[in-house]
Amino acid sequence: ENGGTVKIYNLRISNGSASKVCGVQVKLNAKLKEVYTLEKVSEGLYKTPAWMTLVPGASNEQARFICYGDSIPSIVAVQKC
C-alpha cells in the first residue's frame, strides 16, 4: 500500500539543556500512515502536546508514528519554559 514497507517508530525526545522544555516541533520526514501523541502543526510538521514537558536531563518516549519506508526525524524548534 502506498509503495513502501510499513514501519513503526518510537520517538525519543530528550532534554540535554539546563532549562525546562515545554514544547518541541519535529519534522517527521516520512510518508505518514498514523501519528500518536503528537499534534499536527502543518503538513509533515508536528509538536509535542502541552502536558509533555521535560526537565533538564529528562526524556520521553510516548510519541510514535507509523510510516511507509524510512524516516529520519529532525527537530525544527524547541520552546523553553
PDB file of N, CA, C and O in Angstrom, chain B, residues numbered from 101:
ATOM      1  N   GLU B 101       0.846  -1.192   0.000  1.00  0.00           N
ATOM      2  CA  GLU B 101       0.000   0.000   0.000  1.00  0.00           C
ATOM      3  C   GLU B 101       0.884   1.246   0.000  1.00  0.00           C
ATOM      4  O   GLU B 101       1.829   1.337   0.784  1.00  0.00           O
ATOM      5  N   ASN B 102       0.587   2.180  -0.855  1.00  0.00           N
ATOM      6  CA  ASN B 102       1.318   3.441  -0.979  1.00  0.00           C
ATOM      7  C   ASN B 102       2.805   3.258  -1.257  1.00  0.00           C
ATOM      8  O   ASN B 102       3.591   4.170  -1.000  1.00  0.00           O
ATOM      9  N   GLY B 103       3.202   2.116  -1.768  1.00  0.00           N
ATOM     10  CA  GLY B 103       4.556   1.918  -2.247  1.00  0.00           C
ATOM     11  C   GLY B 103       5.656   1.925  -1.217  1.00  0.00           C
ATOM     12  O   GLY B 103       6.603   2.699  -1.354  1.00  0.00           O
ATOM     13  N   GLY B 104       5.579   1.111  -0.207  1.00  0.00           N
ATOM     14  CA  GLY B 104       6.685   1.040   0.740  1.00  0.00           C
ATOM     15  C   GLY B 104       6.382   0.134   1.908  1.00  0.00           C
ATOM     16  O   GLY B 104       5.229  -0.198   2.185  1.00  0.00           O
ATOM     17  N   THR B 105       7.434  -0.254   2.580  1.00  0.00           N
ATOM     18  CA  THR B 105       7.307  -1.067   3.773  1.00  0.00           C
ATOM     19  C   THR B 105       6.769  -0.208   4.908  1.00  0.00           C
ATOM     20  O   THR B 105       7.211   0.925   5.099  1.00  0.00           O
ATOM     21  N   VAL B 106       5.828  -0.741   5.651  1.00  0.00           N
ATOM     22  CA  VAL B 106       5.269  -0.016   6.791  1.00  0.00           C
ATOM     23  C   VAL B 106       6.191  -0.215   7.990  1.00  0.00           C
ATOM     24  O   VAL B 106       6.536  -1.344   8.338  1.00  0.00           O
ATOM     25  N   LYS B 107       6.587   0.897   8.622  1.00  0.00           N
ATOM     26  CA  LYS B 107       7.482   0.840   9.777  1.00  0.00           C
ATOM     27  C   LYS B 107       6.892   1.644  10.928  1.00  0.00           C
ATOM     28  O   LYS B 107       6.221   2.654  10.721  1.00  0.00           O
ATOM     29  N   ILE B 108       7.156   1.175  12.145  1.00  0.00           N
ATOM     30  CA  ILE B 108       6.715   1.865  13.356  1.00  0.00           C
ATOM     31  C   ILE B 108       7.943   2.490  14.017  1.00  0.00           C
ATOM     32  O   ILE B 108       8.957   1.824  14.226  1.00  0.00           O
ATOM     33  N   TYR B 109       7.836   3.772  14.341  1.00  0.00           N
ATOM     34  CA  TYR B 109       8.926   4.487  15.003  1.00  0.00           C
ATOM     35  C   TYR B 109       8.459   5.002  16.355  1.00  0.00           C
ATOM     36  O   TYR B 109       7.385   5.594  16.461  1.00  0.00           O
ATOM     37  N   ASN B 110       9.265   4.777  17.390  1.00  0.00           N
ATOM     38  CA  ASN B 110       9.067   5.403  18.694  1.00  0.00           C
ATOM     39  C   ASN B 110      10.044   6.561  18.756  1.00  0.00           C
ATOM     40  O   ASN B 110      11.247   6.381  18.567  1.00  0.00           O
ATOM     41  N   LEU B 111       9.528   7.740  19.020  1.00  0.00           N
ATOM     42  CA  LEU B 111      10.339   8.946  19.013  1.00  0.00           C
ATOM     43  C   LEU B 111      10.788   9.265  20.432  1.00  0.00           C
ATOM     44  O   LEU B 111       9.962   9.528  21.307  1.00  0.00           O
ATOM     45  N   ARG B 112      12.087   9.241  20.656  1.00  0.00           N
ATOM     46  CA  ARG B 112      12.630   9.582  21.976  1.00  0.00           C
ATOM     47  C   ARG B 112      13.054  11.042  21.954  1.00  0.00           C
ATOM     48  O   ARG B 112      13.919  11.440  21.173  1.00  0.00           O
ATOM     49  N   ILE B 113      12.436  11.832  22.820  1.00  0.00           N
ATOM     50  CA  ILE B 113      12.747  13.255  22.924  1.00  0.00           C
ATOM     51  C   ILE B 113      13.451  13.471  24.255  1.00  0.00           C
ATOM     52  O   ILE B 113      12.887  13.193  25.313  1.00  0.00           O
ATOM     53  N   SER B 114      14.681  13.966  24.201  1.00  0.00           N
ATOM     54  CA  SER B 114      15.491  14.160  25.403  1.00  0.00           C
ATOM     55  C   SER B 114      15.849  15.624  25.573  1.00  0.00           C
ATOM     56  O   SER B 114      16.026  16.353  24.597  1.00  0.00           O
ATOM     57  N   ASN B 115      15.955  16.046  26.827  1.00  0.00           N
ATOM     58  CA  ASN B 115      16.346  17.415  27.138  1.00  0.00           C
ATOM     59  C   ASN B 115      17.764  17.409  27.690  1.00  0.00           C
ATOM     60  O   ASN B 115      17.992  17.040  28.842  1.00  0.00           O
ATOM     61  N   GLY B 116      18.708  17.819  26.860  1.00  0.00           N
ATOM     62  CA  GLY B 116      20.103  17.896  27.279  1.00  0.00           C
ATOM     63  C   GLY B 116      20.514  19.292  27.710  1.00  0.00           C
ATOM     64  O   GLY B 116      21.693  19.553  27.945  1.00  0.00           O
ATOM     65  N   SER B 117      19.539  20.192  27.814  1.00  0.00           N
ATOM     66  CA  SER B 117      19.846  21.575  28.198  1.00  0.00           C
ATOM     67  C   SER B 117      19.709  21.762  29.708  1.00  0.00           C
ATOM     68  O   SER B 117      19.335  20.837  30.430  1.00  0.00           O
ATOM     69  N   ALA B 118      20.015  22.958  30.166  1.00  0.00           N
ATOM     70  CA  ALA B 118      19.886  23.288  31.588  1.00  0.00           C
ATOM     71  C   ALA B 118      18.528  23.912  31.897  1.00  0.00           C
ATOM     72  O   ALA B 118      18.262  24.276  33.042  1.00  0.00           O
ATOM     73  N   SER B 119      17.663  24.040  30.883  1.00  0.00           N
ATOM     74  CA  SER B 119      16.351  24.667  31.053  1.00  0.00           C
ATOM     75  C   SER B 119      15.229  23.657  30.848  1.00  0.00           C
ATOM     76  O   SER B 119      15.391  22.674  30.126  1.00  0.00           O
ATOM     77  N   LYS B 120      14.097  23.907  31.487  1.00  0.00           N
ATOM     78  CA  LYS B 120      12.911  23.079  31.282  1.00  0.00           C
ATOM     79  C   LYS B 120      12.369  23.344  29.875  1.00  0.00           C
ATOM     80  O   LYS B 120      12.320  24.492  29.434  1.00  0.00           O
ATOM     81  N   VAL B 121      11.968  22.293  29.180  1.00  0.00           N
ATOM     82  CA  VAL B 121      11.424  22.408  27.825  1.00  0.00           C
ATOM     83  C   VAL B 121       9.924  22.151  27.871  1.00  0.00           C
ATOM     84  O   VAL B 121       9.469  21.151  28.426  1.00  0.00           O
ATOM     85  N   CYS B 122       9.157  23.077  27.274  1.00  0.00           N
ATOM     86  CA  CYS B 122       7.697  22.964  27.269  1.00  0.00           C
ATOM     87  C   CYS B 122       7.134  22.555  25.911  1.00  0.00           C
ATOM     88  O   CYS B 122       5.941  22.271  25.799  1.00  0.00           O
ATOM     89  N   GLY B 123       7.965  22.521  24.896  1.00  0.00           N
ATOM     90  CA  GLY B 123       7.462  22.127  23.589  1.00  0.00           C
ATOM     91  C   GLY B 123       8.580  21.870  22.600  1.00  0.00           C
ATOM     92  O   GLY B 123       9.625  22.520  22.633  1.00  0.00           O
ATOM     93  N   VAL B 124       8.343  20.909  21.718  1.00  0.00           N
ATOM     94  CA  VAL B 124       9.297  20.575  20.661  1.00  0.00           C
ATOM     95  C   VAL B 124       8.515  20.407  19.368  1.00  0.00           C
ATOM     96  O   VAL B 124       7.500  19.711  19.332  1.00  0.00           O
ATOM     97  N   GLN B 125       8.993  21.048  18.309  1.00  0.00           N
ATOM     98  CA  GLN B 125       8.414  20.833  16.985  1.00  0.00           C
ATOM     99  C   GLN B 125       9.363  19.939  16.206  1.00  0.00           C
ATOM    100  O   GLN B 125      10.577  20.144  16.210  1.00  0.00           O
ATOM    101  N   VAL B 126       8.794  18.951  15.543  1.00  0.00           N
ATOM    102  CA  VAL B 126       9.610  17.975  14.828  1.00  0.00           C
ATOM    103  C   VAL B 126       9.027  17.719  13.441  1.00  0.00           C
ATOM    104  O   VAL B 126       7.814  17.605  13.266  1.00  0.00           O
ATOM    105  N   LYS B 127       9.915  17.633  12.474  1.00  0.00           N
ATOM    106  CA  LYS B 127       9.533  17.252  11.118  1.00  0.00           C
ATOM    107  C   LYS B 127       9.836  15.763  11.007  1.00  0.00           C
ATOM    108  O   LYS B 127      10.974  15.340  11.213  1.00  0.00           O
ATOM    109  N   LEU B 128       8.819  14.970  10.683  1.00  0.00           N
ATOM    110  CA  LEU B 128       8.983  13.520  10.696  1.00  0.00           C
ATOM    111  C   LEU B 128       9.637  12.973   9.426  1.00  0.00           C
ATOM    112  O   LEU B 128      10.139  11.849   9.430  1.00  0.00           O
ATOM    113  N   ASN B 129       9.637  13.744   8.353  1.00  0.00           N
ATOM    114  CA  ASN B 129      10.334  13.365   7.112  1.00  0.00           C
ATOM    115  C   ASN B 129       9.942  11.975   6.624  1.00  0.00           C
ATOM    116  O   ASN B 129      10.799  11.133   6.354  1.00  0.00           O
ATOM    117  N   ALA B 130       8.642  11.750   6.516  1.00  0.00           N
ATOM    118  CA  ALA B 130       8.162  10.434   6.100  1.00  0.00           C
ATOM    119  C   ALA B 130       6.777  10.549   5.479  1.00  0.00           C
ATOM    120  O   ALA B 130       6.068  11.536   5.679  1.00  0.00           O
ATOM    121  N   LYS B 131       6.410   9.532   4.732  1.00  0.00           N
ATOM    122  CA  LYS B 131       5.047   9.410   4.227  1.00  0.00           C
ATOM    123  C   LYS B 131       4.253   8.723   5.336  1.00  0.00           C
ATOM    124  O   LYS B 131       4.360   7.512   5.528  1.00  0.00           O
ATOM    125  N   LEU B 132       3.466   9.497   6.057  1.00  0.00           N
ATOM    126  CA  LEU B 132       2.848   9.032   7.300  1.00  0.00           C
ATOM    127  C   LEU B 132       1.564   8.252   7.084  1.00  0.00           C
ATOM    128  O   LEU B 132       0.767   8.545   6.192  1.00  0.00           O
ATOM    129  N   LYS B 133       1.395   7.250   7.931  1.00  0.00           N
ATOM    130  CA  LYS B 133       0.151   6.483   7.969  1.00  0.00           C
ATOM    131  C   LYS B 133      -0.635   6.851   9.223  1.00  0.00           C
ATOM    132  O   LYS B 133      -1.833   7.122   9.141  1.00  0.00           O
ATOM    133  N   GLU B 134       0.024   6.864  10.383  1.00  0.00           N
ATOM    134  CA  GLU B 134      -0.598   7.216  11.666  1.00  0.00           C
ATOM    135  C   GLU B 134       0.420   7.952  12.530  1.00  0.00           C
ATOM    136  O   GLU B 134       1.622   7.698  12.441  1.00  0.00           O
ATOM    137  N   VAL B 135      -0.073   8.873  13.374  1.00  0.00           N
ATOM    138  CA  VAL B 135       0.783   9.596  14.318  1.00  0.00           C
ATOM    139  C   VAL B 135       0.102   9.565  15.684  1.00  0.00           C
ATOM    140  O   VAL B 135      -1.099   9.809  15.793  1.00  0.00           O
ATOM    141  N   TYR B 136       0.880   9.262  16.726  1.00  0.00           N
ATOM    142  CA  TYR B 136       0.346   9.157  18.084  1.00  0.00           C
ATOM    143  C   TYR B 136       1.104  10.093  19.021  1.00  0.00           C
ATOM    144  O   TYR B 136       2.328  10.201  18.941  1.00  0.00           O
ATOM    145  N   THR B 137       0.385  10.759  19.896  1.00  0.00           N
ATOM    146  CA  THR B 137       0.926  11.609  20.958  1.00  0.00           C
ATOM    147  C   THR B 137       1.685  12.821  20.425  1.00  0.00           C
ATOM    148  O   THR B 137       2.511  13.392  21.138  1.00  0.00           O
ATOM    149  N   LEU B 138       1.424  13.213  19.208  1.00  0.00           N
ATOM    150  CA  LEU B 138       1.958  14.450  18.646  1.00  0.00           C
ATOM    151  C   LEU B 138       0.797  15.193  18.000  1.00  0.00           C
ATOM    152  O   LEU B 138      -0.139  14.576  17.491  1.00  0.00           O
ATOM    153  N   GLU B 139       0.862  16.521  18.023  1.00  0.00           N
ATOM    154  CA  GLU B 139      -0.192  17.343  17.433  1.00  0.00           C
ATOM    155  C   GLU B 139       0.299  17.936  16.114  1.00  0.00           C
ATOM    156  O   GLU B 139       1.416  18.447  16.029  1.00  0.00           O
ATOM    157  N   LYS B 140      -0.544  17.861  15.093  1.00  0.00           N
ATOM    158  CA  LYS B 140      -0.171  18.358  13.771  1.00  0.00           C
ATOM    159  C   LYS B 140      -0.153  19.885  13.754  1.00  0.00           C
ATOM    160  O   LYS B 140      -1.110  20.529  14.184  1.00  0.00           O
ATOM    161  N   VAL B 141       0.941  20.455  13.255  1.00  0.00           N
ATOM    162  CA  VAL B 141       1.080  21.899  13.090  1.00  0.00           C
ATOM    163  C   VAL B 141       0.769  22.258  11.637  1.00  0.00           C
ATOM    164  O   VAL B 141      -0.013  23.169  11.366  1.00  0.00           O
ATOM    165  N   SER B 142       1.389  21.533  10.714  1.00  0.00           N
ATOM    166  CA  SER B 142       1.160  21.688   9.280  1.00  0.00           C
ATOM    167  C   SER B 142       1.602  20.386   8.619  1.00  0.00           C
ATOM    168  O   SER B 142       2.005  19.450   9.308  1.00  0.00           O
ATOM    169  N   GLU B 143       1.531  20.318   7.311  1.00  0.00           N
ATOM    170  CA  GLU B 143       1.877  19.080   6.612  1.00  0.00           C
ATOM    171  C   GLU B 143       3.307  18.647   6.939  1.00  0.00           C
ATOM    172  O   GLU B 143       4.264  19.348   6.610  1.00  0.00           O
ATOM    173  N   GLY B 144       3.445  17.493   7.588  1.00  0.00           N
ATOM    174  CA  GLY B 144       4.751  16.950   7.931  1.00  0.00           C
ATOM    175  C   GLY B 144       5.382  17.510   9.195  1.00  0.00           C
ATOM    176  O   GLY B 144       6.422  17.018   9.634  1.00  0.00           O
ATOM    177  N   LEU B 145       4.767  18.537   9.790  1.00  0.00           N
ATOM    178  CA  LEU B 145       5.320  19.174  10.988  1.00  0.00           C
ATOM    179  C   LEU B 145       4.401  18.918  12.180  1.00  0.00           C
ATOM    180  O   LEU B 145       3.195  19.153  12.113  1.00  0.00           O
ATOM    181  N   TYR B 146       4.991  18.435  13.266  1.00  0.00           N
ATOM    182  CA  TYR B 146       4.229  18.080  14.464  1.00  0.00           C
ATOM    183  C   TYR B 146       4.877  18.685  15.692  1.00  0.00           C
ATOM    184  O   TYR B 146       6.052  19.050  15.672  1.00  0.00           O
ATOM    185  N   LYS B 147       4.091  18.792  16.777  1.00  0.00           N
ATOM    186  CA  LYS B 147       4.627  19.306  18.037  1.00  0.00           C
ATOM    187  C   LYS B 147       4.192  18.405  19.179  1.00  0.00           C
ATOM    188  O   LYS B 147       3.204  17.677  19.086  1.00  0.00           O
ATOM    189  N   THR B 148       4.954  18.476  20.254  1.00  0.00           N
ATOM    190  CA  THR B 148       4.598  17.718  21.446  1.00  0.00           C
ATOM    191  C   THR B 148       3.392  18.374  22.108  1.00  0.00           C
ATOM    192  O   THR B 148       3.225  19.589  22.008  1.00  0.00           O
ATOM    193  N   PRO B 149       2.548  17.598  22.782  1.00  0.00           N
ATOM    194  CA  PRO B 149       1.398  18.176  23.476  1.00  0.00           C
ATOM    195  C   PRO B 149       1.847  18.990  24.691  1.00  0.00           C
ATOM    196  O   PRO B 149       2.954  18.804  25.195  1.00  0.00           O
ATOM    197  N   ALA B 150       0.984  19.889  25.154  1.00  0.00           N
ATOM    198  CA  ALA B 150       1.315  20.797  26.258  1.00  0.00           C
ATOM    199  C   ALA B 150       1.722  20.058  27.534  1.00  0.00           C
ATOM    200  O   ALA B 150       2.546  20.560  28.298  1.00  0.00           O
ATOM    201  N   TRP B 151       1.160  18.885  27.770  1.00  0.00           N
ATOM    202  CA  TRP B 151       1.475  18.152  29.005  1.00  0.00           C
ATOM    203  C   TRP B 151       2.864  17.512  28.977  1.00  0.00           C
ATOM    204  O   TRP B 151       3.363  17.092  30.021  1.00  0.00           O
ATOM    205  N   MET B 152       3.492  17.431  27.812  1.00  0.00           N
ATOM    206  CA  MET B 152       4.785  16.755  27.689  1.00  0.00           C
ATOM    207  C   MET B 152       5.928  17.752  27.908  1.00  0.00           C
ATOM    208  O   MET B 152       6.568  18.192  26.952  1.00  0.00           O
ATOM    209  N   THR B 153       6.176  18.100  29.164  1.00  0.00           N
ATOM    210  CA  THR B 153       7.296  18.982  29.490  1.00  0.00           C
ATOM    211  C   THR B 153       8.480  18.125  29.932  1.00  0.00           C
ATOM    212  O   THR B 153       8.311  17.024  30.456  1.00  0.00           O
ATOM    213  N   LEU B 154       9.671  18.652  29.711  1.00  0.00           N
ATOM    214  CA  LEU B 154      10.883  17.907  30.043  1.00  0.00           C
ATOM    215  C   LEU B 154      11.809  18.766  30.893  1.00  0.00           C
ATOM    216  O   LEU B 154      12.267  19.821  30.453  1.00  0.00           O
ATOM    217  N   VAL B 155      12.077  18.314  32.098  1.00  0.00           N
ATOM    218  CA  VAL B 155      13.055  18.994  32.944  1.00  0.00           C
ATOM    219  C   VAL B 155      14.448  18.632  32.425  1.00  0.00           C
ATOM    220  O   VAL B 155      14.588  17.660  31.682  1.00  0.00           O
ATOM    221  N   PRO B 156      15.475  19.390  32.800  1.00  0.00           N
ATOM    222  CA  PRO B 156      16.830  19.065  32.345  1.00  0.00           C
ATOM    223  C   PRO B 156      17.192  17.604  32.645  1.00  0.00           C
ATOM    224  O   PRO B 156      16.991  17.119  33.759  1.00  0.00           O
ATOM    225  N   GLY B 157      17.723  16.923  31.645  1.00  0.00           N
ATOM    226  CA  GLY B 157      18.138  15.534  31.791  1.00  0.00           C
ATOM    227  C   GLY B 157      17.041  14.506  31.557  1.00  0.00           C
ATOM    228  O   GLY B 157      17.320  13.309  31.505  1.00  0.00           O
ATOM    229  N   ALA B 158      15.801  14.952  31.414  1.00  0.00           N
ATOM    230  CA  ALA B 158      14.679  14.024  31.236  1.00  0.00           C
ATOM    231  C   ALA B 158      14.491  13.659  29.766  1.00  0.00           C
ATOM    232  O   ALA B 158      14.975  14.351  28.870  1.00  0.00           O
ATOM    233  N   SER B 159      13.778  12.556  29.539  1.00  0.00           N
ATOM    234  CA  SER B 159      13.411  12.171  28.181  1.00  0.00           C
ATOM    235  C   SER B 159      12.007  11.582  28.200  1.00  0.00           C
ATOM    236  O   SER B 159      11.490  11.199  29.249  1.00  0.00           O
ATOM    237  N   ASN B 160      11.402  11.518  27.021  1.00  0.00           N
ATOM    238  CA  ASN B 160      10.058  10.985  26.880  1.00  0.00           C
ATOM    239  C   ASN B 160      10.017  10.144  25.612  1.00  0.00           C
ATOM    240  O   ASN B 160      10.559  10.539  24.580  1.00  0.00           O
ATOM    241  N   GLU B 161       9.374   8.985  25.693  1.00  0.00           N
ATOM    242  CA  GLU B 161       9.290   8.084  24.544  1.00  0.00           C
ATOM    243  C   GLU B 161       7.847   7.750  24.191  1.00  0.00           C
ATOM    244  O   GLU B 161       7.583   6.687  23.630  1.00  0.00           O
ATOM    245  N   GLN B 162       6.905   8.641  24.512  1.00  0.00           N
ATOM    246  CA  GLN B 162       5.496   8.356  24.264  1.00  0.00           C
ATOM    247  C   GLN B 162       5.043   8.688  22.847  1.00  0.00           C
ATOM    248  O   GLN B 162       4.012   8.184  22.401  1.00  0.00           O
ATOM    249  N   ALA B 163       5.788   9.519  22.135  1.00  0.00           N
ATOM    250  CA  ALA B 163       5.408   9.870  20.765  1.00  0.00           C
ATOM    251  C   ALA B 163       5.845   8.758  19.819  1.00  0.00           C
ATOM    252  O   ALA B 163       6.954   8.234  19.924  1.00  0.00           O
ATOM    253  N   ARG B 164       4.956   8.410  18.895  1.00  0.00           N
ATOM    254  CA  ARG B 164       5.326   7.417  17.893  1.00  0.00           C
ATOM    255  C   ARG B 164       4.528   7.649  16.625  1.00  0.00           C
ATOM    256  O   ARG B 164       3.514   8.346  16.620  1.00  0.00           O
ATOM    257  N   PHE B 165       5.010   7.048  15.555  1.00  0.00           N
ATOM    258  CA  PHE B 165       4.310   7.175  14.284  1.00  0.00           C
ATOM    259  C   PHE B 165       4.562   5.952  13.425  1.00  0.00           C
ATOM    260  O   PHE B 165       5.542   5.229  13.600  1.00  0.00           O
ATOM    261  N   ILE B 166       3.650   5.744  12.495  1.00  0.00           N
ATOM    262  CA  ILE B 166       3.748   4.652  11.533  1.00  0.00           C
ATOM    263  C   ILE B 166       3.854   5.304  10.163  1.00  0.00           C
ATOM    264  O   ILE B 166       3.076   6.196   9.826  1.00  0.00           O
ATOM    265  N   CYS B 167       4.820   4.851   9.380  1.00  0.00           N
ATOM    266  CA  CYS B 167       5.013   5.453   8.063  1.00  0.00           C
ATOM    267  C   CYS B 167       5.355   4.390   7.033  1.00  0.00           C
ATOM    268  O   CYS B 167       5.588   3.225   7.356  1.00  0.00           O
ATOM    269  N   TYR B 168       5.375   4.829   5.793  1.00  0.00           N
ATOM    270  CA  TYR B 168       5.776   3.966   4.685  1.00  0.00           C
ATOM    271  C   TYR B 168       7.245   4.246   4.398  1.00  0.00           C
ATOM    272  O   TYR B 168       7.602   5.367   4.036  1.00  0.00           O
ATOM    273  N   GLY B 169       8.089   3.250   4.555  1.00  0.00           N
ATOM    274  CA  GLY B 169       9.513   3.427   4.300  1.00  0.00           C
ATOM    275  C   GLY B 169      10.249   4.002   5.496  1.00  0.00           C
ATOM    276  O   GLY B 169       9.783   3.921   6.633  1.00  0.00           O
ATOM    277  N   ASP B 170      11.408   4.583   5.217  1.00  0.00           N
ATOM    278  CA  ASP B 170      12.288   5.079   6.266  1.00  0.00           C
ATOM    279  C   ASP B 170      11.967   6.513   6.671  1.00  0.00           C
ATOM    280  O   ASP B 170      11.359   7.269   5.912  1.00  0.00           O
ATOM    281  N   SER B 171      12.387   6.869   7.878  1.00  0.00           N
ATOM    282  CA  SER B 171      12.215   8.226   8.384  1.00  0.00           C
ATOM    283  C   SER B 171      13.415   8.607   9.237  1.00  0.00           C
ATOM    284  O   SER B 171      13.895   7.814  10.047  1.00  0.00           O
ATOM    285  N   ILE B 172      13.890   9.826   9.045  1.00  0.00           N
ATOM    286  CA  ILE B 172      14.899  10.410   9.929  1.00  0.00           C
ATOM    287  C   ILE B 172      14.317  11.740  10.402  1.00  0.00           C
ATOM    288  O   ILE B 172      14.486  12.764   9.738  1.00  0.00           O
ATOM    289  N   PRO B 173      13.630  11.728  11.552  1.00  0.00           N
ATOM    290  CA  PRO B 173      13.006  12.952  12.062  1.00  0.00           C
ATOM    291  C   PRO B 173      14.044  14.026  12.393  1.00  0.00           C
ATOM    292  O   PRO B 173      15.187  13.716  12.727  1.00  0.00           O
ATOM    293  N   SER B 174      13.634  15.274  12.296  1.00  0.00           N
ATOM    294  CA  SER B 174      14.526  16.373  12.652  1.00  0.00           C
ATOM    295  C   SER B 174      13.783  17.378  13.532  1.00  0.00           C
ATOM    296  O   SER B 174      12.604  17.663  13.319  1.00  0.00           O
ATOM    297  N   ILE B 175      14.498  17.904  14.518  1.00  0.00           N
ATOM    298  CA  ILE B 175      13.942  18.920  15.413  1.00  0.00           C
ATOM    299  C   ILE B 175      13.938  20.251  14.675  1.00  0.00           C
ATOM    300  O   ILE B 175      14.956  20.664  14.118  1.00  0.00           O
ATOM    301  N   VAL B 176      12.793  20.918  14.672  1.00  0.00           N
ATOM    302  CA  VAL B 176      12.647  22.202  13.991  1.00  0.00           C
ATOM    303  C   VAL B 176      12.733  23.354  14.989  1.00  0.00           C
ATOM    304  O   VAL B 176      13.347  24.383  14.704  1.00  0.00           O
ATOM    305  N   ALA B 177      12.118  23.180  16.160  1.00  0.00           N
ATOM    306  CA  ALA B 177      12.114  24.239  17.166  1.00  0.00           C
ATOM    307  C   ALA B 177      11.944  23.642  18.555  1.00  0.00           C
ATOM    308  O   ALA B 177      11.298  22.608  18.727  1.00  0.00           O
ATOM    309  N   VAL B 178      12.535  24.311  19.544  1.00  0.00           N
ATOM    310  CA  VAL B 178      12.409  23.917  20.945  1.00  0.00           C
ATOM    311  C   VAL B 178      11.928  25.135  21.723  1.00  0.00           C
ATOM    312  O   VAL B 178      12.505  26.218  21.622  1.00  0.00           O
ATOM    313  N   GLN B 179      10.863  24.946  22.502  1.00  0.00           N
ATOM    314  CA  GLN B 179      10.323  26.034  23.317  1.00  0.00           C
ATOM    315  C   GLN B 179      10.681  25.784  24.776  1.00  0.00           C
ATOM    316  O   GLN B 179      10.234  24.809  25.380  1.00  0.00           O
ATOM    317  N   LYS B 180      11.491  26.674  25.331  1.00  0.00           N
ATOM    318  CA  LYS B 180      11.830  26.572  26.750  1.00  0.00           C
ATOM    319  C   LYS B 180      10.751  27.259  27.572  1.00  0.00           C
ATOM    320  O   LYS B 180      10.106  28.199  27.107  1.00  0.00           O
ATOM    321  N   CYS B 181      10.560  26.786  28.789  1.00  0.00           N
ATOM    322  CA  CYS B 181       9.518  27.337  29.667  1.00  0.00           C
ATOM    323  C   CYS B 181       9.955  28.664  30.270  1.00  0.00           C
ATOM    324  O   CYS B 181       9.204  29.271  31.034  1.00  0.00           O
TER     325      CYS B 181
END
